[in-house]
């Protein structure tokens, strides 16, 4: 009987050691499977870097230039990069770059700069430097073509219903005395012949 008790004691001790070793070994494996905080952060940074290295965003839209005969505006399809600018700013910057297309002309003064474009409640506010007004040398037709180019380029975007022209952040009554700019202007479809 004493022998049997000793055998049982040894057997229980052996089973206990085996269980203890298994549990200890299992804990060690679990610790290896859990990534440390720096490794997890490295993976997040890598994922962020992969997302930020995307192809430049591009958008196709129409930019409106005056016809050489002064009888209306002509649409030119342009591909805009919206990587640095929003689509409204990119469209007006493209307009300011001018055209070399046959039968079209540039009417925006060369030294005029676009300061910003904001869109709220369907109205785009296009803010230009004072050179837009000071360096403009056209008459009534030129003023209509210049304003029409800006308004029709921005109203190509369906969310823009009207356009307000600003000079150095302030609303203007007129550019050179021929058109009333005191209220936002709707798309000038009569110029699209």
Backbone bond lengths (Angstrom), bond angles and torsions (degrees), N, CA, C in turn:
res aa  C-N    CA-C-N  psi(-1)  N-CA   C-N-CA  omega(-1)  CA-C   N-CA-C  phi
1 X - - - 1.428 - - 1.522 110.15 -
2 X 1.286 115.89 -40.79 1.446 120.73 177.82 1.518 110.26 -62.89
3 X 1.285 117.28 -37.40 1.434 122.44 178.14 1.515 111.06 -63.92
4 X 1.306 115.13 -42.92 1.451 119.55 179.74 1.527 110.91 -64.25
5 X 1.307 119.18 -37.76 1.464 123.29 178.52 1.517 110.16 -66.53
6 X 1.346 115.85 -40.61 1.456 117.90 178.85 1.532 110.63 -65.05
7 X 1.336 117.28 -40.36 1.455 121.33 178.22 1.530 110.73 -61.36
8 X 1.321 114.30 -43.83 1.462 118.64 179.46 1.521 110.81 -64.52
9 X 1.292 116.80 -38.66 1.457 120.57 179.91 1.521 109.48 -63.94
10 X 1.353 115.33 -45.64 1.457 118.41 178.72 1.535 111.54 -63.96
11 X 1.329 115.74 -40.62 1.455 120.16 -179.95 1.527 110.00 -64.16
12 X 1.321 117.41 -45.85 1.473 121.23 178.96 1.528 110.20 -63.18
13 X 1.328 116.28 -40.27 1.457 119.77 179.89 1.528 109.77 -65.37
14 X 1.325 117.06 -40.97 1.463 120.94 -179.64 1.526 110.25 -65.93
15 X 1.341 116.46 -43.80 1.466 120.52 179.20 1.531 109.59 -64.27
16 X 1.318 116.84 -41.94 1.464 121.49 178.94 1.527 111.26 -60.89
17 X 1.339 115.84 -44.11 1.473 119.55 178.16 1.522 110.96 -63.61
18 X 1.319 116.22 -40.96 1.465 120.02 179.89 1.535 110.64 -62.68
19 X 1.346 114.99 -43.33 1.471 119.40 179.07 1.524 109.60 -64.11
20 X 1.317 117.17 -43.57 1.457 121.83 -179.58 1.529 110.62 -63.26
21 X 1.308 118.18 -42.83 1.462 121.92 177.88 1.529 110.93 -63.89
22 X 1.326 116.51 -41.28 1.458 120.65 179.65 1.530 110.44 -63.44
23 X 1.313 115.69 -44.87 1.464 119.41 179.75 1.521 111.06 -64.81
24 X 1.322 116.96 -41.77 1.455 120.51 179.72 1.527 110.16 -65.10
25 X 1.301 117.32 -43.90 1.459 121.49 -180.00 1.528 109.96 -64.89
26 X 1.328 117.87 -39.80 1.465 121.69 179.09 1.511 111.07 -63.65
27 X 1.328 117.52 -40.23 1.456 120.11 178.83 1.518 110.66 -64.88
28 X 1.302 116.52 -38.85 1.463 119.45 179.42 1.529 111.20 -63.88
29 X 1.342 117.36 -39.85 1.459 120.76 179.75 1.523 110.97 -66.63
30 X 1.348 116.21 -39.89 1.459 119.57 -179.80 1.522 110.77 -63.31
31 X 1.338 116.03 -38.75 1.456 118.78 -179.20 1.523 110.62 -65.26
32 X 1.312 116.84 -35.04 1.454 119.84 179.59 1.531 110.84 -70.75
33 X 1.323 118.46 -30.70 1.453 122.27 -177.11 1.522 112.27 -74.54
34 X 1.323 119.01 -26.28 1.461 121.79 -178.47 1.522 108.58 -83.82
35 X 1.341 118.29 119.96 1.461 119.58 -179.56 1.518 110.88 -70.71
36 X 1.309 114.45 146.09 1.459 118.58 178.17 1.518 108.62 -72.33
37 X 1.310 117.80 162.18 1.467 122.52 -177.39 1.533 111.58 -59.00
38 X 1.344 120.19 -44.04 1.467 118.17 179.68 1.524 112.86 -61.38
39 X 1.335 118.20 -37.67 1.455 120.54 179.48 1.521 110.29 -65.99
40 X 1.338 116.59 -41.44 1.460 119.94 178.81 1.528 109.88 -64.00
41 X 1.324 117.02 -40.21 1.456 120.33 178.71 1.527 110.56 -65.01
42 X 1.335 116.49 -38.74 1.458 120.41 178.96 1.523 109.93 -61.27
43 X 1.342 117.47 -41.93 1.457 120.68 178.87 1.520 110.61 -63.75
44 X 1.351 118.47 -40.58 1.462 121.71 179.29 1.525 110.46 -64.39
45 X 1.328 116.97 -42.24 1.462 120.65 178.80 1.522 109.74 -63.39
46 X 1.337 116.89 -41.16 1.456 120.92 179.51 1.528 110.10 -62.91
47 X 1.358 117.09 -44.02 1.459 120.71 178.28 1.523 110.64 -61.55
48 X 1.340 117.75 -42.54 1.463 121.34 178.83 1.515 110.86 -62.95
49 X 1.324 116.72 -40.57 1.458 120.73 -179.86 1.521 109.99 -65.23
50 X 1.345 117.16 -40.46 1.463 120.40 178.73 1.522 110.91 -62.75
51 X 1.341 117.89 -38.84 1.460 121.52 -179.70 1.517 111.33 -70.91
52 X 1.343 117.63 -34.96 1.467 119.86 -177.16 1.528 112.13 -77.62
53 X 1.320 117.92 -20.46 1.456 120.57 178.59 1.527 107.56 -92.77
54 X 1.334 114.94 73.79 1.447 120.57 178.99 1.516 108.59 -111.27
55 X 1.303 114.74 163.49 1.454 119.79 177.10 1.524 108.82 -65.17
56 X 1.349 117.63 147.53 1.460 119.96 177.65 1.523 110.34 -58.25
57 X 1.317 115.01 141.96 1.458 120.08 178.93 1.519 108.58 -78.73
58 X 1.310 115.44 137.91 1.458 120.34 179.68 1.516 109.66 -131.84
59 X 1.333 113.96 153.40 1.449 121.11 -176.92 1.520 109.05 -144.76
60 X 1.302 116.60 137.24 1.466 122.24 177.78 1.528 108.16 -98.01
61 X 1.328 117.29 129.43 1.466 121.67 177.24 1.517 110.02 -152.83
62 X 1.326 115.52 169.80 1.462 121.28 177.09 1.519 110.49 -96.89
63 X 1.316 115.23 136.29 1.463 123.55 173.74 1.531 105.11 -113.55
64 X 1.322 116.74 137.28 1.472 120.66 -174.16 1.522 111.93 -106.43
65 X 1.340 115.15 125.32 1.463 122.62 177.73 1.528 109.07 -119.76
66 X 1.340 116.65 148.52 1.460 119.73 176.54 1.530 111.18 -67.20
67 X 1.317 115.14 144.15 1.452 119.85 172.60 1.518 108.57 -72.20
68 X 1.295 116.52 150.36 1.474 121.37 -178.16 1.525 112.70 -59.64
69 X 1.335 117.02 -29.99 1.463 120.22 -179.18 1.532 112.53 -82.75
70 X 1.344 117.58 -1.70 1.456 121.51 178.44 1.514 114.17 72.62
71 X 1.311 117.84 15.98 1.460 121.49 -175.09 1.525 113.61 -98.65
72 X 1.289 118.24 11.68 1.461 119.72 178.65 1.519 111.58 153.37
73 X 1.312 114.40 -169.61 1.465 121.49 -178.79 1.521 109.96 -114.01
74 X 1.322 115.25 151.01 1.461 122.16 176.64 1.524 108.66 -121.16
75 X 1.315 115.53 134.52 1.469 120.71 178.54 1.522 109.93 -83.98
76 X 1.321 115.45 135.18 1.459 122.23 174.59 1.523 106.63 -121.17
77 X 1.332 116.46 124.15 1.458 120.30 179.39 1.525 109.31 -76.54
78 X 1.308 116.17 126.03 1.470 121.46 179.85 1.526 109.95 -128.38
79 X 1.309 114.93 147.16 1.457 121.68 172.46 1.521 106.92 -97.15
80 X 1.321 115.69 119.99 1.462 121.49 -177.38 1.517 110.35 -103.12
81 X 1.310 116.39 143.38 1.457 121.34 172.26 1.521 107.44 -94.00
82 X 1.317 115.78 124.40 1.465 120.20 178.44 1.531 110.30 -109.43
83 X 1.322 114.77 28.53 1.466 119.47 179.36 1.530 110.60 -72.54
84 X 1.345 117.02 -40.76 1.471 121.07 -177.57 1.518 112.68 -103.92
85 X 1.330 117.60 -32.01 1.461 122.54 -176.32 1.516 110.57 -117.57
86 X 1.345 116.10 157.06 1.454 118.65 171.42 1.529 108.07 -71.45
87 X 1.309 116.89 168.43 1.471 120.52 -173.23 1.523 112.72 -64.71
88 X 1.325 118.28 -32.12 1.469 121.12 -179.66 1.537 110.29 -68.91
89 X 1.317 115.97 -46.06 1.464 121.23 178.44 1.519 110.22 -63.60
90 X 1.337 116.87 -43.67 1.469 120.78 179.79 1.531 110.73 -61.58
91 X 1.330 117.59 -39.23 1.466 120.84 -179.99 1.526 110.78 -65.54
92 X 1.335 117.53 -45.80 1.466 119.13 -179.21 1.528 111.70 -70.65
93 X 1.317 118.05 -33.16 1.466 119.83 175.47 1.527 109.93 -63.82
94 X 1.327 116.54 -37.41 1.458 120.29 176.74 1.528 110.01 -64.50
95 X 1.327 116.98 -40.31 1.468 121.18 177.02 1.529 110.61 -61.68
96 X 1.321 116.92 -43.71 1.460 121.28 -179.40 1.529 112.47 -66.55
97 X 1.327 117.58 -27.46 1.466 120.69 178.15 1.519 110.85 -64.79
98 X 1.316 116.84 -25.15 1.454 120.56 177.08 1.510 113.67 91.48
99 X 1.319 114.31 -178.64 1.457 121.64 -178.74 1.522 109.95 -132.71
100 X 1.301 114.80 151.81 1.464 121.42 174.25 1.523 109.54 -121.87
101 X 1.326 115.43 10.70 1.461 121.01 -179.85 1.523 109.99 -66.97
102 X 1.314 115.94 142.74 1.465 121.24 178.32 1.531 108.96 -66.79
103 X 1.333 116.03 136.52 1.451 121.15 178.06 1.519 114.17 86.83
104 X 1.354 117.00 2.75 1.460 121.43 178.83 1.516 109.68 -123.43
105 X 1.311 115.69 159.64 1.456 119.96 -179.74 1.525 110.15 -138.28
106 X 1.314 114.84 162.47 1.471 121.19 176.09 1.520 107.35 -99.79
107 X 1.318 116.54 135.73 1.453 119.89 -178.84 1.532 111.57 -120.70
108 X 1.309 117.66 -15.57 1.467 120.71 -179.48 1.524 108.61 -79.86
109 X 1.337 117.83 128.70 1.470 120.46 179.76 1.530 111.56 -55.38
110 X 1.337 115.90 139.60 1.469 121.21 -174.79 1.523 113.55 -59.91
111 X 1.315 118.82 -36.18 1.463 120.18 -176.21 1.527 113.07 -83.89
112 X 1.323 117.45 -5.38 1.470 120.77 178.24 1.518 109.31 -67.69
113 X 1.325 115.52 137.88 1.465 121.20 -179.93 1.525 109.71 -123.42
114 X 1.303 115.10 145.80 1.459 120.97 173.71 1.519 107.33 -85.70
115 X 1.318 116.97 123.10 1.463 120.90 -179.83 1.523 111.36 -88.29
116 X 1.333 116.19 -44.48 1.472 119.97 179.56 1.521 109.65 -171.19
117 X 1.324 114.68 160.83 1.465 121.53 172.94 1.518 106.71 -132.76
118 X 1.315 115.99 129.91 1.463 120.23 174.27 1.521 107.98 -125.80
119 X 1.324 115.97 148.03 1.461 121.22 178.55 1.514 108.00 -127.69
120 X 1.336 114.56 125.90 1.462 119.83 178.88 1.521 108.61 -148.97
121 X 1.320 115.81 131.40 1.469 122.96 177.98 1.531 112.34 52.59
122 X 1.314 117.06 40.94 1.448 121.63 176.44 1.526 115.48 81.69
123 X 1.332 116.90 -0.31 1.464 120.66 -179.23 1.527 109.39 -112.90
124 X 1.334 114.80 124.07 1.471 120.59 174.90 1.522 107.75 -94.45
125 X 1.318 116.53 129.54 1.463 121.88 174.33 1.519 107.26 -105.03
126 X 1.337 115.44 112.46 1.467 121.62 -179.77 1.521 107.87 -101.22
127 X 1.326 115.60 112.43 1.462 122.11 -175.38 1.525 109.51 -102.75
128 X 1.336 116.20 119.09 1.462 122.59 -178.29 1.528 110.28 -114.14
129 X 1.332 115.15 161.21 1.465 120.64 174.66 1.530 108.67 -71.50
130 X 1.315 116.00 163.48 1.478 122.05 -176.82 1.523 113.11 -60.35
131 X 1.345 117.48 -20.32 1.469 121.02 -179.57 1.531 112.31 -64.16
132 X 1.327 117.41 -23.45 1.460 119.04 177.22 1.528 109.56 -59.79
133 X 1.312 116.26 -40.37 1.462 121.35 -179.15 1.533 111.90 -87.61
134 X 1.320 116.73 -45.41 1.469 120.75 -175.90 1.524 113.35 -66.44
135 X 1.327 117.46 -37.65 1.462 120.98 -175.23 1.523 113.66 -96.44
136 X 1.323 117.17 4.12 1.458 119.61 178.91 1.521 108.80 -75.36
137 X 1.334 116.85 129.19 1.464 120.08 -175.67 1.525 113.01 -121.59
138 X 1.312 117.60 6.33 1.461 120.08 -177.91 1.516 112.72 -84.30
139 X 1.327 115.00 169.50 1.454 121.44 176.61 1.515 110.59 -93.49
140 X 1.327 116.09 -151.23 1.463 120.90 -176.54 1.531 112.01 -64.01
141 X 1.345 116.96 -40.30 1.466 119.95 179.23 1.523 110.62 -67.40
142 X 1.318 117.02 -42.88 1.464 120.91 178.61 1.516 111.81 -62.08
143 X 1.329 116.48 -40.80 1.462 119.91 179.10 1.525 110.53 -65.60
144 X 1.314 116.91 -41.25 1.463 120.55 178.64 1.530 110.57 -63.78
145 X 1.342 117.12 -39.90 1.469 121.37 179.85 1.534 110.74 -67.52
146 X 1.333 116.27 -42.02 1.467 120.52 -179.98 1.528 110.30 -63.30
147 X 1.326 116.42 -52.26 1.467 120.51 -179.48 1.525 109.95 -63.56
148 X 1.329 117.14 -41.82 1.466 120.68 179.02 1.518 112.53 -61.68
149 X 1.327 116.78 -37.40 1.471 120.72 177.83 1.523 110.67 -60.94
150 X 1.314 116.27 -45.37 1.472 121.07 -179.27 1.524 110.66 -67.39
151 X 1.329 115.69 -50.58 1.473 120.86 -176.18 1.528 111.02 -62.81
152 X 1.323 117.96 -47.67 1.463 119.83 -176.80 1.522 112.56 -70.96
153 X 1.327 117.31 -31.00 1.471 119.67 175.91 1.528 110.02 -65.34
154 X 1.312 117.24 -44.46 1.476 119.43 -178.88 1.530 112.89 -73.68
155 X 1.337 117.45 -34.13 1.468 118.75 -179.76 1.528 112.26 -79.30
156 X 1.324 117.95 3.42 1.469 120.85 168.73 1.529 109.41 -63.63
157 X 1.320 116.34 -27.88 1.458 120.90 178.55 1.527 107.83 -84.11
158 X 1.329 118.52 121.86 1.468 121.52 -171.57 1.533 114.67 -58.94
159 X 1.307 117.21 -25.45 1.473 119.52 -179.65 1.526 112.78 -77.51
160 X 1.325 117.52 -9.82 1.469 121.66 179.27 1.531 108.13 -101.73
161 X 1.335 116.07 113.63 1.463 120.40 178.35 1.532 112.46 -99.29
162 X 1.329 116.80 -28.09 1.468 120.96 -177.73 1.527 109.22 -142.45
163 X 1.345 114.70 159.00 1.469 120.26 -178.28 1.527 109.04 -131.53
164 X 1.331 115.35 132.36 1.465 122.28 174.65 1.525 107.39 -108.66
165 X 1.340 116.32 134.03 1.465 121.86 178.12 1.527 108.31 -97.94
166 X 1.327 116.13 128.27 1.464 122.71 177.11 1.524 108.86 -119.38
167 X 1.329 115.74 149.18 1.464 121.38 173.41 1.528 106.78 -121.13
168 X 1.327 116.11 119.18 1.467 122.52 -176.48 1.526 111.90 49.67
169 X 1.314 116.38 41.70 1.463 122.36 174.94 1.514 115.46 85.22
170 X 1.324 118.20 -3.75 1.465 121.00 -176.96 1.523 110.89 -113.23
171 X 1.348 117.59 142.06 1.466 119.74 175.46 1.519 110.75 -64.77
172 X 1.317 116.84 150.95 1.468 121.23 178.17 1.520 108.83 -122.54
173 X 1.311 115.70 150.03 1.469 121.80 178.23 1.528 110.32 -76.12
174 X 1.343 115.75 -39.06 1.458 122.13 -177.46 1.523 108.38 -159.17
175 X 1.315 115.66 162.86 1.457 119.83 177.84 1.532 110.34 -87.04
176 X 1.330 115.80 -50.39 1.465 118.84 177.87 1.534 111.93 -141.56
177 X 1.324 115.91 25.32 1.455 120.39 173.22 1.513 116.51 95.80
178 X 1.329 118.94 3.00 1.466 120.18 -175.29 1.529 113.43 -108.27
179 X 1.314 117.52 -28.41 1.471 120.55 -178.22 1.516 110.18 -122.00
180 X 1.322 115.25 141.15 1.457 121.71 177.78 1.537 108.53 -83.14
181 X 1.322 115.78 114.33 1.473 121.17 179.52 1.525 111.82 -109.91
182 X 1.324 117.25 15.45 1.466 120.48 -176.58 1.526 112.17 -70.04
183 X 1.333 117.38 -21.17 1.472 122.42 177.59 1.526 108.75 -121.63
184 X 1.336 117.18 153.32 1.469 119.33 176.25 1.533 110.75 -59.64
185 X 1.322 116.40 143.36 1.462 122.35 -176.35 1.520 111.47 -102.01
186 X 1.334 115.87 138.62 1.457 122.19 175.18 1.524 108.72 -81.36
187 X 1.322 115.83 169.84 1.461 122.18 178.75 1.528 109.56 -52.94
188 X 1.306 116.33 135.55 1.465 122.76 -176.40 1.528 109.45 -98.09
189 X 1.324 115.21 73.54 1.472 121.75 -174.57 1.520 112.29 -66.03
190 X 1.331 117.48 -24.39 1.474 119.65 -179.56 1.534 111.25 -65.04
191 X 1.331 117.60 -18.12 1.468 120.79 178.82 1.523 113.01 -87.08
192 X 1.320 116.72 -6.98 1.461 121.62 -176.01 1.521 110.24 -98.54
193 X 1.318 116.25 70.51 1.473 121.32 -176.49 1.506 111.21 -96.83
